[in-house]
Amino acid sequence: MRVAVVGSGPAGFYATDDLLAAGAQVDLLERLPTPWGLVRLGVAPDHPELKSASRVFEKTAAKEGFRFFGNVEVGRDVTHAELTRLYDAVVYTVGAQTDRRLGIPGEDLPGSWAATEFVAWYNGHPDHQHLEFDLSDPRAAVVGNGNVAIDVARILARTEAELAPTDITERSSAAIVASTIGEIVMLGRRGPAQAAFTPPELKELGELGGADVIVDPAELELDPASAAALEADRARARRNVDILRDFAARTPAGKRKRLVLRFLVSPVRIVGEEKVEAVEIVRNRLVLGDDGRIRAVPTDTFETIPCGLVLRSVGYQGVALPGLPFDESRGVIPNDRGRVAGLPRVYCAGWIKRGPSGVIGTNKKDAAETVEALIADAEAGALACEGGELGALLRERGVEFVDYAGWEAIDAHERALGEAAGRPRVKLTSRDELLAQARALESRQ
Ligand SMILES: Cc1cc2nc3c(=O)[nH]c(=O)nc-3n(C[C@H](O)[C@H](O)[C@H](O)COP(=O)(O)OP(=O)(O)OC[C@H]3O[C@@H](n4cnc5c(N)ncnc54)[C@H](O)[C@@H]3O)c2cc1C
């Protein structure tokens, strides 16, 4: 059985591992010259222990029957129809490639960015290195109350010494260190008991070398519904509220930066003539709906927060692929336990299957469910292909692809640069540099 897996993030690698274990041959296609998806290009550089999830993927790649085709984008270099002819089955693990929008006036003013763009920039994503972030205003606002919002706020607050031993790009690190931002305000729509961040990530904000964390105790007062939910509840929300109460009780130490956590506020307008000058927010109150969910409802109290940078972190969103069905409202490929609706022999896993939620490990179980469906179909005799060879097709088309040895050459080069600089790696950040490094290997062979 020959299977194409499209997208080399966690879902792609976990699916590949299960498929190899079932005796399949797997070609893993990736639009970038480098594997690992958001583990390389999303997970924060100051969290090296999470980046090391890639070690598991390296073990998968070393197994018999695995091939990597980096720098190959499905929909551009090869079509979905072609893949279904070449392979018995195709598994899409393309993640969620864009951001959700706030849908408020001023959202597109210069200085208002999707957190996606900022994350991709500081992590060295080749498609985002041309971006110029103006970090010269004394204040930045981060919209959102999840772990990605925390990541971007924390990275903005980091000191030179804290960034130095990470694999953040040198350019973004230099810009953050030189920035004159003194205050970073995080804006949460609902209350502290509903925040989506996880306790370890929240707690870390209280341990930053160069920033005091500030919480107004008044914004931590719980409405009766939240208090009741907390009583009944989930350890996570309770721990978050405890950590926030600890922050609120602290006396600021006068560090260079302040990281202010606000709750029960929503941006209604980003204000500015030619660029962001302020964000207008409305105060919310919480209402318990008939469905038992606590919702934020705007009041008539408004406030304007002057700032020159807005990072919007209200969620990621999948993108439709040509030839595949797409659920616009959920931003996912419609599927039944990984079987793509209406398309035999086509499957999906990871964020494009269930939406952008969960941690790296969540994708393992998710991919296992998909592969289980695929194997069941194979056993039922439902898989078949015409045959042919992807490498030959790509060569005929003049598409330069990076195989796994090519990626290993890039990896070794980045690590060697890192070793000299006392960092885990120094990333190559342009496609040209990455391809040149992979090509250099071919000429040595
Ligand atoms: C900013 C950020 C920080 C995070 N931090 C953490 C963390 O600290 N800990 C944690 O556990 N989880 C974290 N996560 C969550 C974790 O990264 C995700 O759960 C996981 O990466 C989702 O896996 P995936 O394989 O579905 O998608 P992705 O990791 O996005 O992988 C999709 C891959 O598909 C490729 N692709 C897309 N389209 C095509 C195409 N047409 N052809 C070929 N290839 C294509 C992409 O280039 C990408 O490499 C974070 C997420 C984000 C966004």
The ligand as a MOL file (V3000), in Angstrom:
LIG
                    3D

  0  0  0     0  0            999 V3000
M  V30 BEGIN CTAB
M  V30 COUNTS 53 58 0 0 0
M  V30 BEGIN ATOM
M  V30 1 C 1.8570 29.7490 17.8140 0
M  V30 2 C 1.5810 28.3450 18.2740 0
M  V30 3 C 2.2380 27.8580 19.3680 0
M  V30 4 C 1.9720 26.5520 19.8150 0
M  V30 5 N 2.6350 26.1120 20.9030 0
M  V30 6 C 2.3970 24.8550 21.3500 0
M  V30 7 C 3.0840 24.3800 22.4930 0
M  V30 8 O 3.8830 25.1030 23.1000 0
M  V30 9 N 2.8200 23.0960 22.8990 0
M  V30 10 C 1.9400 22.2840 22.2240 0
M  V30 11 O 1.7410 21.1300 22.6260 0
M  V30 12 N 1.2670 22.7310 21.1420 0
M  V30 13 C 1.4810 23.9920 20.6950 0
M  V30 14 N 0.8000 24.4480 19.6080 0
M  V30 15 C -0.1620 23.5510 18.9510 0
M  V30 16 C 0.5250 22.5930 17.9380 0
M  V30 17 O 1.5030 23.2810 17.2350 0
M  V30 18 C -0.5600 21.9960 17.0110 0
M  V30 19 O -1.4140 21.1780 17.7890 0
M  V30 20 C 0.0140 21.1650 15.8770 0
M  V30 21 O 1.1140 21.7600 15.2380 0
M  V30 22 C -1.0770 20.8680 14.8170 0
M  V30 23 O -0.5450 19.9180 13.9530 0
M  V30 24 P -0.9550 19.7640 12.4200 0
M  V30 25 O -0.0330 18.7010 11.9010 0
M  V30 26 O -2.4130 19.5890 12.2850 0
M  V30 27 O -0.6180 21.1620 11.7220 0
M  V30 28 P 0.7850 21.9510 11.4380 0
M  V30 29 O 1.7670 21.7720 12.5420 0
M  V30 30 O 0.4060 23.3350 11.0890 0
M  V30 31 O 1.3640 21.2420 10.1350 0
M  V30 32 C 0.7920 21.4030 8.8580 0
M  V30 33 C 1.8830 21.3120 7.7960 0
M  V30 34 O 1.2610 21.2240 6.5080 0
M  V30 35 C 2.0020 21.9880 5.5760 0
M  V30 36 N 1.1240 22.3330 4.4450 0
M  V30 37 C 0.0720 23.1860 4.4580 0
M  V30 38 N -0.5140 23.2310 3.2360 0
M  V30 39 C 0.1800 22.3910 2.4330 0
M  V30 40 C 0.0630 22.0110 1.0610 0
M  V30 41 N -0.8950 22.5090 0.2620 0
M  V30 42 N 0.9730 21.1210 0.5440 0
M  V30 43 C 1.9560 20.6030 1.3340 0
M  V30 44 N 2.1040 20.9400 2.6500 0
M  V30 45 C 1.2270 21.8060 3.1890 0
M  V30 46 C 2.4420 23.1910 6.4050 0
M  V30 47 O 3.5530 23.8830 5.8210 0
M  V30 48 C 2.7960 22.5300 7.7460 0
M  V30 49 O 4.1450 22.1370 7.7820 0
M  V30 50 C 1.0330 25.7440 19.1420 0
M  V30 51 C 0.3740 26.2550 18.0300 0
M  V30 52 C 0.6420 27.5380 17.5980 0
M  V30 53 C -0.0880 28.0690 16.4200 0
M  V30 END ATOM
M  V30 BEGIN BOND
M  V30 1 1 1 2
M  V30 2 1 2 3
M  V30 3 2 2 52
M  V30 4 2 3 4
M  V30 5 1 4 5
M  V30 6 1 4 50
M  V30 7 2 5 6
M  V30 8 1 6 7
M  V30 9 1 6 13
M  V30 10 2 7 8
M  V30 11 1 7 9
M  V30 12 1 9 10
M  V30 13 2 10 11
M  V30 14 1 10 12
M  V30 15 2 12 13
M  V30 16 1 13 14
M  V30 17 1 14 15
M  V30 18 1 14 50
M  V30 19 1 15 16
M  V30 20 1 16 17
M  V30 21 1 16 18
M  V30 22 1 18 19
M  V30 23 1 18 20
M  V30 24 1 20 21
M  V30 25 1 20 22
M  V30 26 1 22 23
M  V30 27 1 23 24
M  V30 28 2 24 25
M  V30 29 1 24 26
M  V30 30 1 24 27
M  V30 31 1 27 28
M  V30 32 2 28 29
M  V30 33 1 28 30
M  V30 34 1 28 31
M  V30 35 1 31 32
M  V30 36 1 32 33
M  V30 37 1 33 34
M  V30 38 1 33 48
M  V30 39 1 34 35
M  V30 40 1 35 36
M  V30 41 1 35 46
M  V30 42 1 36 37
M  V30 43 1 36 45
M  V30 44 2 37 38
M  V30 45 1 38 39
M  V30 46 1 39 40
M  V30 47 2 39 45
M  V30 48 1 40 41
M  V30 49 2 40 42
M  V30 50 1 42 43
M  V30 51 2 43 44
M  V30 52 1 44 45
M  V30 53 1 46 47
M  V30 54 1 46 48
M  V30 55 1 48 49
M  V30 56 2 50 51
M  V30 57 1 51 52
M  V30 58 1 52 53
M  V30 END BOND
M  V30 END CTAB
M  END
